[in-house]
Amino acid sequence: MLALLVSSALAKSWCADPLIAHEWGVTVLTGDAAEPRKPELPAYFHTPSDPFAVAAAPVRTLPPDSGVRTLPVVHLYAPAQDRIPLAVEVGFTQGEASVWYPAVDRRIPADEANGPEAAAQRAWLLDQRAKLQPMGPREDLGADPTRQLHWSALALSPEPGGRPVPTDVPWVRDARALDHALWVDQGTQSERFLFYEADTVERSAVTLRVDGDRFALTNTSERPVHDVWVVHGGRSAFVPGIGPGATVRIAGTPADPALRDTLTNRWTDPTPLPLQRDWAHDGCVMMRDPMKPVETASDHRLFPAELALLWSVWEDRLLAKDGSHLVYREDTAALDAVMPVSLYTDMRHDVRWSRLGLVLVENPEVLP
């Protein structure tokens, strides 16, 4: 789920306004033959059998920074605030897109998006982006063929452009109540977040061995994992991180009642809301080119209200004191690789991309 916010006090200036994008989600894996359980989703969310939206002109074709920028004055809740264009392309290298909202303009099946022809086309696309010159002539380079879901021209605003679909799903109602989050409009569809989900064939990066009252946790991946905890046999343990290929051995203890507070502190973005532009701290971003998306996350933290929403949905399972499960936070570089996202906006905004991705392994296999 993606919550989007924009700064509240800007005047005419040469500098791009920050557009903060926060994504959070939980990948559920199971070590037995059971089907992974997931939270309830509204019936109006889209699936592969639904029709596509009618696409407007792609955001990536908006004019580049010409050196002359007349910015609107943006007030966070002012009805006069201009709508902010956003395009999003989402890939799933280990699975098939299964649910999303609002409607996409285009969907590419996983076998095509993850195939060699798409990879070659993306290599060409990256080469052409690198050759783009500021204020130079250009033509549309096209969308990324390795992405399964394409929203070409969304609009962001503090008020919904359409009428949100009534829902009884608690987490959706809570998400709509997030202070300062912008509404995402796709034609007549409006929601206070962007949603995407996929079926996945991923395996846990962390393996578990048990030796008496001690756990051995091994990171089998090529990237670090963070905030790892395990519950098994009535005992639990937490480690801040495990490097690629490394093993950590730790004694199991009773469940830590302060674990939620520990994790919340580690995952909280302390930026005050509503956002204020801090020129001295953030610097001045100029010559933004809408043809060049942001594709690399720079952080994993969320705002407190977003974390409260995450806990309201997942706390009972992530912090369960009984049964057997392990949890870890994926490295942002690992997330960028397994679920790549491209974020495009106009020359007047600069995307700041943060991703908090957790993996929950229920009933993990205990290795001998």
Salt bridges, closest charged atoms under 4 A:
ASP17 OD2 - HIS349 NE2 3.91
GLU23 OE1 - ARG355 NE 2.75
ASP50 OD2 - HIS46 ND1 3.23
ASP65 OD2 - ARG69 NH2 2.07
GLU89 OE2 - ARG60 NH1 3.95
GLU89 OE2 - HIS150 ND1 3.80
GLU96 OE2 - ARG107 NH1 3.18
ASP127 OD2 - LYS131 NZ 3.04
ASP140 OD1 - ARG60 NE 2.71
ASP144 OD2 - ARG122 NH1 2.43
ASP144 OD2 - ARG147 NH1 3.73
ASP185 OD2 - ARG83 NH1 2.72
GLU191 OE2 - ARG176 NH2 2.81
GLU197 OE2 - LYS38 NZ 2.55
ASP227 OD1 - ARG266 NE 2.49
ASP227 OD2 - ARG329 NE 2.99
ASP269 OD2 - HIS22 NE2 3.73
ASP282 OD2 - ARG277 NH1 3.17
ASP282 OD1 - HIS281 ND1 2.93
ASP289 OD2 - ARG138 NH1 2.59
GLU295 OE1 - ARG122 NH2 3.04
GLU295 OE2 - ARG129 NH1 3.31
GLU295 OE2 - ARG147 NH2 3.23
ASP299 OD1 - HIS300 ND1 3.70
ASP299 OD2 - ARG301 NH2 2.92
GLU306 OE1 - HIS22 ND1 2.69
GLU315 OE1 - ARG260 NH1 2.44
ASP331 OD1 - HIS226 NE2 2.74
ASP336 OD1 - ARG355 NH1 2.98
ASP346 OD1 - HIS349 ND1 2.66
ASP350 OD2 - ARG352 NE 2.86
GLU362 OE2 - ARG37 NH2 3.78
GLU362 OE1 - ARG317 NH2 3.11
